[in-house]
Amino acid sequence: MIKKLLLAIATLAASASFAFAQVDVNKGDEAALNGVKGLGPSTTKAILDERAKGEFKDWTDLQKRVKGMGEKKAAKLSEAGLQVNGKAKEGAAMTAKGEAKAAKASAAKDAGAAKESSDAKGSM
């Protein structure tokens, strides 16, 4: 029973991690960019204004040209699905596929711990 519950939770967590959309900073329109968690109207406007001058070459170029785009913010935006030329920021958290594997591994670990706990209670 516990295994089934943990499997259901892991499945939901995995599907939730696929819920965010990948948006390329050089291709996304205003609505798509605003849909990225962490991007508000002012940052989106700054991105679009800078992009009008020329596409962003990479994450470093984006960070240099958009005011307020530091390492931490860039990493969080990458985790939320923002890409530059189809690439996530190096050093940002795992991709959705990696998150799904991690959730599955965590659920398996939790299931093992729950089994050990119930085995220990049964032997008392």
C-alpha positions as CSV (number, residue, x, y, z in Angstrom):
1,M,0.0,0.0,0.0
2,I,2.8,2.4,0.9
3,K,4.7,1.5,-2.2
4,K,1.7,2.4,-4.4
5,L,1.2,5.7,-2.6
6,L,4.9,6.6,-2.9
7,L,4.8,5.6,-6.6
8,A,1.8,7.8,-7.2
9,I,3.5,10.7,-5.5
10,A,6.7,10.2,-7.5
11,T,4.6,10.0,-10.7
12,L,2.9,13.3,-9.9
13,A,6.2,15.0,-9.0
14,A,7.7,13.8,-12.3
15,S,4.7,15.1,-14.3
16,A,4.7,18.4,-12.4
17,S,8.3,18.9,-13.4
18,F,7.4,18.6,-17.0
19,A,4.7,21.3,-16.6
20,F,6.9,24.2,-17.3
21,A,7.6,25.2,-20.9
22,Q,11.0,25.7,-22.4
23,V,11.2,29.3,-23.7
24,D,14.1,30.5,-25.8
25,V,15.0,34.1,-24.9
26,N,15.7,34.8,-28.6
27,K,12.4,33.4,-29.9
28,G,9.8,33.8,-27.2
29,D,7.3,36.6,-27.5
30,E,6.2,38.8,-24.6
31,A,3.5,36.4,-23.4
32,A,5.9,33.4,-23.5
33,L,8.6,35.2,-21.6
34,N,6.1,36.5,-19.0
35,G,5.1,32.9,-18.5
36,V,8.5,31.9,-17.2
37,K,8.4,31.9,-13.4
38,G,10.6,34.7,-12.2
39,L,10.2,36.9,-15.2
40,G,8.0,39.9,-14.7
41,P,6.9,42.6,-17.1
42,S,9.9,44.9,-16.5
43,T,12.5,42.2,-17.1
44,T,10.6,40.9,-20.1
45,K,10.6,44.4,-21.5
46,A,14.3,44.8,-20.9
47,I,15.0,41.5,-22.6
48,L,12.8,42.4,-25.6
49,D,14.5,45.9,-25.9
50,E,18.0,44.3,-25.9
51,R,17.0,41.5,-28.2
52,A,15.8,44.2,-30.7
53,K,19.4,45.3,-30.9
54,G,20.5,41.7,-31.7
55,E,20.0,38.2,-30.5
56,F,21.7,37.0,-27.3
57,K,24.7,34.9,-28.1
58,D,24.8,33.0,-24.8
59,W,23.9,33.3,-21.1
60,T,26.8,35.6,-20.4
61,D,25.7,37.9,-23.2
62,L,22.1,38.0,-21.7
63,Q,23.5,38.7,-18.2
64,K,25.7,41.5,-19.5
65,R,23.0,43.2,-21.5
66,V,19.9,42.9,-19.2
67,K,20.1,45.0,-16.0
68,G,19.6,42.9,-12.8
69,M,20.3,39.6,-14.5
70,G,22.9,38.2,-12.1
71,E,24.2,34.6,-11.7
72,K,21.5,33.6,-9.2
73,K,18.6,35.1,-11.2
74,A,19.9,33.6,-14.5
75,A,20.2,30.1,-12.8
76,K,16.7,30.4,-11.4
77,L,15.3,31.4,-14.8
78,S,17.1,28.5,-16.4
79,E,15.6,26.1,-13.9
80,A,12.2,27.6,-14.7
81,G,12.6,26.8,-18.4
82,L,14.3,29.9,-19.9
83,Q,17.0,29.0,-22.5
84,V,19.5,30.9,-24.6
85,N,19.9,29.4,-28.1
86,G,18.3,26.2,-26.9
87,K,20.6,25.8,-24.0
88,A,20.0,25.9,-20.2
89,K,22.5,27.8,-18.1
90,E,25.4,25.7,-17.0
91,G,25.4,25.0,-13.3
92,A,21.6,25.4,-13.1
93,A,19.6,22.7,-11.5
94,M,18.7,19.5,-13.2
95,T,16.6,19.3,-16.3
96,A,13.0,18.0,-16.1
97,K,14.3,14.5,-17.1
98,G,16.9,14.6,-14.3
99,E,14.3,15.8,-11.8
100,A,12.0,12.9,-12.7
101,K,14.8,10.4,-12.1
102,A,15.7,12.1,-8.8
103,A,12.0,12.0,-7.7
104,K,11.8,8.3,-8.6
105,A,15.0,7.6,-6.6
106,S,13.8,9.6,-3.7
107,A,10.4,7.7,-3.7
108,A,12.3,4.4,-3.8
109,K,14.5,5.5,-0.9
110,D,11.4,6.6,1.1
111,A,9.7,3.3,0.3
112,G,12.7,1.4,1.6
113,A,12.8,3.5,4.8
114,A,9.1,2.9,5.4
115,K,9.5,-0.8,4.9
116,E,12.4,-0.8,7.4
117,S,10.3,1.1,9.9
118,S,7.3,-1.3,9.5
119,D,9.7,-4.3,9.8
120,A,11.2,-2.9,13.0
121,K,7.7,-2.4,14.5
122,G,6.7,-6.0,13.5
123,S,9.7,-7.5,15.2
124,M,8.8,-5.8,18.6
